Amino acid sequence: MAYLRIFPIACTVILQLRQISAFSSLISSHTHLERATRSRLMSTSYGMPTELPDSLDDSAVLAAQGCADFFQDAGSMARCRVDFDTSVGDETYTTLKSSTQFMQKFVTALCYEIIPGVKEMREKEMFALANAKIELKQLMEKEGMSSLENQEEEMSVGDDDEGAEKKATSNPRFNELKLIIQNGGREPNDSSTPLWTGPKARVYFPDEGSAALARRDWNPSAANPEDALVPPCVEFSSCGGVQLQDISNDELIFFFCPRASEAEFVEEVLSRSEDMLGDQLKLTVFVNPLLVDMGVTGFGMAGRMLRERLIDRLVQTYYLRTLPWGALTRLYPRQFTVWQEDENAQDGYRMIKSMDRLPSNPEVEDIYDIENGIANDPEKAKGFGFLDALGDFVNGMTKL
């Protein structure tokens, strides 16, 4: 009946594997068959409205899918942008701070999409961890450590089982399994040996302080992958200062919240990377860029030239901005859609407009006003001439 005692932990492990499998199913593999299937799905997505995400995690995975689909269409050295803003105008936190959690999950998901071998490495670790837990449980049961039956997966040993523990630990395999579990399925690694030697993803932060904090908190080189917020292929740099990093293996570049004061540096780094790496550089993603500012670049000739050289070339692969009354979103290659809160709708929101371009802030408010009868639809009012235009002007003036 020993298999009955293994059943609870086996169920837990199976659930964990199903979770990683579900996440991986959202992330494309690199087989020709799945690429062809994905290409067919993309061809039916053009011109379709974009649905709202279910959660922050869902947003990150969708953003990664949009970027990967764009890369598949555009090829190497593609440039795109992702905008994620759920602050609803609250300026308590900076854009960098408020979007950090999204960025962590987005970087992870896109590395699984773009960097070969990263997703396979994580899946291998998950299976190694699951197998080690099952084998260790079996070994403990065999050695008579029955009091561990209902304990947590950490396999901590009770005071009454010292004899059984000594007997079990005399088996070299026991310690090997404990080490595998302690390392989250990752093979023990000498600190002098890099954990990852394959293609790299590089994240440029606005300053060295932000990059240093990410290097510490995101911890891609953690001994246990459960302690890492991003894969081991991720490296960090800053916009400015002396650049001493080796970028020869970079295949994916992120500029996270670049500001107008870093615009010149961003252009120089991007140009140098594309010249040096060529087709090896698959994709450059700007996340929440603010490269045009009245106080730095202005909105005159300098700002216009920057837009022409850099900003206007960026394809909007993902967009999500929450509004006081709804949200605006877009997932490449679908359309931009405006959603309004509606307690009678199935998911609490209903789509009120779908467009093939990003609407301006005044246009978004006009869409809401027209939908709710606060303003007239100019498309329907065409042809009524000067008197209607004069009436709208007078009505506007009376509201001031």
N, C-alpha and C positions, 0 to 999 in steps of 0.2 A: 504493500500500500504506500510505498515511499513516493510514488508518482503523485499521489493525492496531496502530499505535503509540499510538493514542488509547484502544484497548480496555481496558488495565489501569485507567486512571483512571476511565473510564466505568463499569466494574464497581464500583469503590469508591464512586462517587457514587450508583449505583443502590442499593447496599447501605445507604448512609446514608439515602436517601429511603425505603427500605422500613422502616428502623428507626423513623423519625419517623412513617411511615404506620401502623405497628403500634401505636405509642404513641397516635397520634390516634384509632385505631379503638377504643381503650379509653375515649376521652373523647367524650361525646355532642356532636354538632353541634346546631344550632338549627333544623333543618328540621322541618316539620310531620310528614313521613313518618317520620323517625327518632324523633321524640317519640312518635308513635303506637305504633311498634314497641316502643320502650322501655317504654311504659305497659303493653303486653300482657305483656312479660317480667316486669315488676314484679308484675302481678296473679297470676302463677304462682309468685312467690317468697315470698309471705306464708305463714308457717308452715313453710317449708323450712329445713333445717339450714344453717349457715354453714360453708363450707370454709375450711381454713387457707390463708393467702397463701403464695406461692412465695418471696418475697423482701421486703426493705424497700421497694423500688420498687413492687412489686405491692401491698403494704399501703397505700402512699400513694395509689395510683390507685384502689384499692377504697374507701378512706375517702372520697375525693372523689366517687366514684360514689354512695355511700350518702348523702352530704350533698345532692348534686344531686337524687337521687330523692326525698329528704324535702322539699326545697324545691318540687319539682314537685307533691307531694301537699298541702303545707301552704300554699303561696303566700308572698307577701311578708311581711317582718318575722318570719320563722320563726327559732326558736332551737333549737340542737342541741349535742351534745357528742361529742367524739372522745377516746377514751382509748387510749394506746399505751404499753405498758410491757414492755420485753424485758430488764429488769435482773435478774429472778429473785431479787429481794431484795438485790442488790448495791448498797450505798449509797456506793460509791466516788465516783460522780458524782451531781450533782443531777439531778432530773427534767428540768429545763430543758436541761442540757447533754447528757444521754443521749438526748433526743428531738429535738434540733436538726436532725439530718440528715433524719429523718422529716418534720419540720415544713416544711423547705425544699421537699421534693418534694411534700408534700401541698398546700401553698399554691399551688405551680405548677399542679398538676393541677386543683385546684378553681377557680383563675382561668380556666383553659382551659374549664372546665365552665360557669361562671357569668358571667364578664365578657365581653360581646360584643366581637369584634374581636381579642382577644389571641391566640387560637390561629391565626387567619387571618394575623396579622402574622408569627408565628413560621414558619408554613409558607411564606409568601412569601419570608422571609429564607433559608430552607433551599434553595428552588428557585433563588433568585438566586445563592447561593453555588455550587451545583452547576453551573449554567450558566456562571458565570464561570470556574470551574476547567477545564471542557471547552474553552471558547473560548480561554482563555489557553494551554492545551496545544497547541491547533491553531495558534495564532499563533506559538508558539515553534518548533514543527516546521516551519512555513512559512519561518521566518527562519533555519533551519539550526542551531538549538540542539539538535542531536541528543544531546549528552551528558546532557541532562536526562531522557532516556527512562526511566531507572530510579531517578530521585531521588524524594524524598518529595513530598507534595502542596504543601509550602510553596513549591516552585518556586525554591529558592535556586540561584544561578548559580555555576558552576565557574570557576576561573581561566583555563581554556583557551577560554572562550567570551566573552571581553570584547568582541571585535569583533561577534559576533552579538548580544550584549546591547545594545551601543550602537545597532545597527541596529534592534533590536526596540523599544527605549525611545524611539526617535524617532517611533514610532507612538503618538499620544495614547491610542488604545484600550488599549495595553499597560498604561499607568499607571492607567487607569480600572479595568481588570480586577484589577490588583494591589491597588488600594485596596478594591474590593469584597470580595476574599478576606481582606484584612487586617481588615476590619470584620465578617467572618462573614456577609456577605450583607446587612448592615444599611446603609442609606443614610447617608453622612456627615452628622453633625448638628452644628449650631452649639451650643456649650455654653450659650448664652443662651436657646435654644429648648428647651422641654420635649420629651423623647423621646416621652412619651405624654400625650395631652390628653383621653382618654376617661374612662369610669367607673373608679373606684379600688377597690382592696382595701386595707384598713388592718389592720396587725398590732399589737396592744397587748402590749408586753412588761412584765414585773413592775416594771422600773426603767429609768431613762434609760441607765444603763451598758450593759445588755443590748441596748437598742434601738439605741444608737450602734454597738456591735459588729456587729449585724446589718446596719445601714445600710452599714457598710464592707465586711463579708465577703460578704453576699448580693448586693450591688452591682447592683441592678436597672437602674441607669442606665448600665451599661457600654457603651462604644462598640461592642464586639463581643459579641453575645448569648451566645457560648460562654463568656465570662468572667462572665456573670450567673447566679446560682443561682435567681433568681425572675424573673418577667416585669416589664416596666417599669411596669405598672399598680399595683405594690405599694408602699405607703408604711408607715413605721414610727412608732409612738408609744409612750409609756410610761404605766404606771398611776401617776399622781401628778404633782405639779409643775404648772406653768402650761401649759395646752393652747392653743397658738397655731396649730395646723395648721388648714388649710381642709378641712373634712369634707363640703363641699356636694356633692362628686361621689362620695362613698362608696356603694358598692352591696354590699360584702361586708366583714364585720368578723370578725377573729379575736382572741380573748383567749388568749394563749399562756402556759400555766402560771400563771394568776392565783392568788395566795395569799390566805389569810384576811385578812391585813393590808390587802389591796387591795379587799376585798369591797365596802365602801361606795363607793369610787371607781368600781368596775366597774358597780355599779347606777346610779350617777349618769350615767356616760357612755352606758350602754346606753339609759337612759330619754331622755336628751337627744337621742341620735342617732335613735331611733325617732320622737320628737316632731317633730324637724326634717326628717327625710328622708321619713318616711311610707312609702308603697309603693315608693319608690325603693330603700330598703334591703331587699335580697332575703333575706339570710341572715346570722345571727350564729352563729359557731362557737366553742365553748369547747374548747380542747385541753388535756388533762391538768389540769383545774381542781382546786385544793385550797382551797376557799373556807370550809370548816368545820374549825376546829382548836381543840383544848381550851384552848390557851394564849391564844388571841385571841378567838374567838367563843364558845368553850365548846360543850357539847352540850345545854345547857338551853334556856331560852326564846329567847335570841338566836339560837342555832344553828337551832332549830326554825323560827323566823320567816323566817330567811334561806333555809332549804330551801323553805318554802312560797312565798316571793316569787320565788325565782330558780332554785334548783338543781333542784327537782322538776319544773319546767316544761321542762327540757332533755331532748330526745329523744336517746337513745343511737343515733347513726347508725353509729358504728363502734367496736369494742372489740377490743383484742388485748392479752392479758397472758400472758406465758410463765410456766410453773410448773416446779418442779424435775423433775416427771415428765410434763409435757405443756404444754397451753395452753388458754386460754379465749378465745373470739372471738365476734363478732357483726357482721354487715353488714346494715344496714337494707334491706329490711323483713323480713329473715330472723330466725331464732331464735338465741338464745345456745347455743353448743355447747361441750362439754368434750371435749378430745382427750388421749389418753394415748400416750406413746411406745411403739411396737411394732415391733421389727425385722422381724417377719414381714409387716407391712402394706406395701402397695405404695409409699406415700410416707413410710413410717417412723412414721406416726401412725394411730390408729384412734379413731373417735368413740365415746364411752362414755355421753354424755347430751346431750339437746337440750331446751331450756326456752324458755318465752316471756317470761322475765324474767331479770334479772341475779342469779345466785346469790350469796349472801354467802360470805365466806372459809370459815367452818365448813362450809357446805353443799358447797362445792367439794371440801374434804377428805373429807367424808362420801361424796360420789359416788365418789371414788377408792377409799376403803376398802371400800365396798359392792361395787364392780366387781371388786376383787381379793380378796374374801372375808375382809377384815379386820374387817368389821362386818356386821351384819344389816340388810337393807332394811326400814325401818319400815312401808312400804306392804304388804309381804308378811306382816308379823308382826301386822297389825291383827286384833283379836278374841281374842287369847290372854290378855288380862286382866292382873290385878295381879301374878301370879307371874312372868310374863315380864318385866314392868317392873322388879320387884324383882331378878330375875336380872341384867338389864342394869346395874342400879345397882351390884350387888355386883361384877360383872366390871369395871366401870369403876373402882371403888374399889381393887380388887386390882392394877390397872395403875399406880396412883399411886406 
